Amino acid sequence: MRDNHFSNVFKSLFVILMVLFSNLAVSQTQQNYVIDNSSRFWDKVQFGGGLGLGIGSGYTDISVMPSAIYNINEIVAVGVGLQFGYLSSKNYYSSFVYGGSIVGLVNPIPEIQLSAELEQVRVNTDYESNSFRPSFSDNYWNTALYLGAGYRTGSVTIGARYDVLFDDDRSLYGSAFMPFVRVYF
């Protein structure tokens, strides 16, 4: 069953990437490009990511998510990201999350950004014992495939994404729908 799940994930990713890049291939045959040998790899790389901190009465949520993208041209970018997180609820559980992702971004017009992101993270959770249950651990890999859209201004994009592989029982987040703010410098 799990092998079938991974097979479906990679098939979905393949179809999404083919759709994104097929339009690019057609548009390249219709346009003339000037080859600029002075352009360097690092000139097309942007760094960004996210930081998160939530602290409450007996609750802690800390996350660090660095990422980098390579701008293939003004319309298409691809990239990678890392994710590290710690979540704790006093007298209930503590959880460590770590992993990575690959992302594809398409800007059909400068103000609109479409995205596809495949995320694979390891979730290690330790539950404390209480009067209802003994202590136990739950450790697993979580795969998510997010499709999103956002409004872009400068280096900031604000939008929403949806996890097409969402599973109520095993997904890392409580909902398949998630707002985002994406920043690249």
Secondary structure, DSSP 8 states (H G I E B T S, - for coil): -HHHHHHHHHHHHHHHHHHHHHHHHHHHHHS-----TT--GGGGEEEEEEEEEEEETTEEEEEEEEEEEEESSSSEEEEEEEEEEEEEETTTEEEEEEEEEEEEEEEEETTEEEEEEEEEEEEEEEE---SS---EEEEEEEEEEEEEEEEEETTEEEEEEEETT--TTT-SSS-SEEEEEEEB-
